[in-house]
Amino acid sequence: MSHTVHPYSHRLGIIRDWKSRWFGLKNKYTEFLRGDILIRAFLENKLKGNYVSSIEIERNEKTLRIIIESSRPGMIIGRSGDGATKLKENIVSMLKKKKVYDSHVEVRLDIKEIKSPESNAVIVAQMVAEALEKRLPYRRVSKQMVEKVIANRDVLGVKITLSGRLGGTSIARTETRKLGRIPLQTFRADVDYAEHPAKLPYGYIGIKVWIYKGDIFAKKQGE
């Protein structure tokens, strides 16, 4: 009970699904795992600043489907879909370069919009990092962000932790701001969690965000 567990992995198979889903594929585990890691690293670097919350990958024998969830889908798609087409071509060329591309497999790119970015932990962490990198006071940033998140109707609790050389001091420390409740030990609790670094001239500041959106109960049969 004393171990710290990632809230997402802790709920896998209960209220969360895997972010990589492979169907009917055998004996290529290492190749597909390497491919998924390369795709994620490439997209995280390429789409930095576009508030991407998650990258999901689905594979079967004929298709490789990449689902990108972002609060700024228009910036990724571009005018008349040029951005999405170019991004898809870049992914294919990267996979060919790394020798994990199968010419028989069709690559598909789906971009989904997140309608309430303030209730998504990854986007909130990116917003905090962006504000800190603009040299705004960390106490004001965390206070305003916590209030902004809790103002959402579907959010019941939020916690933001900043750690590092806060305010440029010589000794690193940790500061936490919390509103509402975060029941981390309840499996059916829908807790969204994210970690993100803010890159500042005097070093990195680590940002952790927990957002609690209520409990998820199994649907009754016939509903």
N, C-alpha and C positions, 0 to 999 in steps of 0.2 A: 504493500500500500504506500510505501514511502517513495516509490519511483515517480519521476516526472514523465508523463507520457504525452505524446502529441495528440491533441483533441481529435484530429481527423482520423489518424490511424487507429485510435482507441475505439472508434465507432464504425470501422469498416465492416461491412456485412450486417450491420444493425440498422443504422439510418444513413450510412454513406456508401457510395459505390466506388470502385477502383477508377483511377484517372487514365489507366491504359487498359483497354479491353480487346482481347484477341479471340477470334472465333475459328475453331477448326484448324488450328495451326500447330504442328508438332515438329520436334527436332531442330527448331531454329530459335530457341530461347535467347541465346547469347547475342545473336545477330539482331533480333528485334529489340531486345533491351538496349543495346548500344544505339540502335537507330532512334528509339524513343528519347533517350537521354540527349542525343545530338540535336534532334528536332526541337526539344524544349529549350536547350541552351541557346540555340540559334535564334528562336523566336523571342525569347526573353531579352536578348541583346538587341535584336532588330526592332522590336516594338516597344523599346524603353520610352516611357513618357506618354504612352497611349492608354494607360490605366487598364492593362490586361489582368484579369483576375484569375483565370485558369486556362490551361491548355490540355484538352483531352484528346486521346488518340484511340481510334478504333481500327482494327485490322481484320480482314478475312482474306481468302485466297486471291480475290480479284481487286480489292480496293484498300487503300490506306486513307482513312478519313481523319482530318485534323479539325477539331472544334475549338475555336478561340472565342472566349467570352470577354467582352470589353465594354466599358461605359462610353467609349469613343469609337464606335464601329465605322463611322463615316470617314475618319482619318485613315483607317486601315484599308477600307474598300476603295477610296479615292473616287475621282470623277468617272462616271460610267463603268466602274469596276476595274479600272486600270491598275490600281494599287494591289488589289487582291490577286489579279492575274500575274503581276510582276513578283509578288511575294511567293506565289505557288511555284513559279519558274526558279526563283532563288533557292527554295527548299529542295527542289528536284536536283538542281546543279550541285548543291551542298552534299546531298546524299550520294550522288555519283562520285564526287571528289573523295568522299570518305569510304567509298566502295561498300555501301549498304543499300544500294538501290536495285530493285528488281524491275526490269523493263515491262514485265507482264502485269504489273500492279498499277492501277490507276490512282493517282493522288488527287484527293478532293479536299477543298478548303471551305469550311463553314464558319461564318463570323456571326456571333450572337450578341445582342445588346443587353446590357444590365440596366434595368430601369431605375433601380434605387442604389446608386453607388455608395451612398453613405452607410448602408447596412451590409456592405461587403468588406470583410476584414483586410483582404489583400489591397484593395483600392484605398481604404482608410490609411493603411500603413504607408502606401506610396504618397498619399497627400501630406502626411506628417513629415515624411522624408523630404519632400519637395519644399515644404515651408521652412524646415530647419536649414536646408541648403541655401535658402534665400536669406539666411542669417536672422530670422525672426526669433524673438525670445521663446525658449522652449516651454516655459510654464504657460504662457499665453496660448501657444499652439496646441498643447495637450488639453487645456481647459476648453478652448473653443471647439476642438474636434470631438471631445467627449459629449459636450452639449449638443452639437450638431447631429451626432449619431443617435443619442437617446431621444431626440425629437421625432425620429421615425416611429410610425405606429407599430411596426412589426418587431421593434427592438425592445427587449426587456432589461438588458444589462450590457454594460460596456466597460472594458478595462484596457488602459494603455500604459505600457511600461517603457521608459526610456533609460538606457544605460550607456555610460561612457563619460567622456570629458564634457559634461553639460555646462554650457556657458563659457567654455574654453578654460575651465579651471585645471590646475595641475594634477589633481587627484580625481580619478574616475569614481562615479557613484551612480546609484539607481534611484529613479523617481517613478512612482506609480500614481495614476489617477483613475478612480473608479466611480461609476454610477450604476445603480441597479444591482442585480445579482448575477453571478456566473457559477452555476452548479456543475463543476467539472467532473464530478464522480457519478453523475446520472447519465446512463447510456443513451436514454431517449432525448436528452437535452440537445437541442440544435445549437451547438457552439461552433462558431466560425472563428478560425485562428490563423494568424499570419505573422511572419517575421520579415523584416526588411531593414537594410542598413542605410543610414544617411552619411554620405561622404563629405566630410568637412575638412578645412585646411589643417586642423590640429588632430585629426584622426576620425575614425568611424564612430557613429552613435547607433547603437542597436535599438530597434523599435519592435515591440511585440504588441499585438492587438488581439483581444478576445471580444467577440460579440455574441450575445445570447439572444436567440429569437423564439424562445418557447420550447415546449416539449412536442415531439412527434410521436403520435400513437398509430398503431397499425389500423388500416382501414377495415371496417367490417365487411363481410361478404355481402354482395348485392349492392354496395354503394357505387 
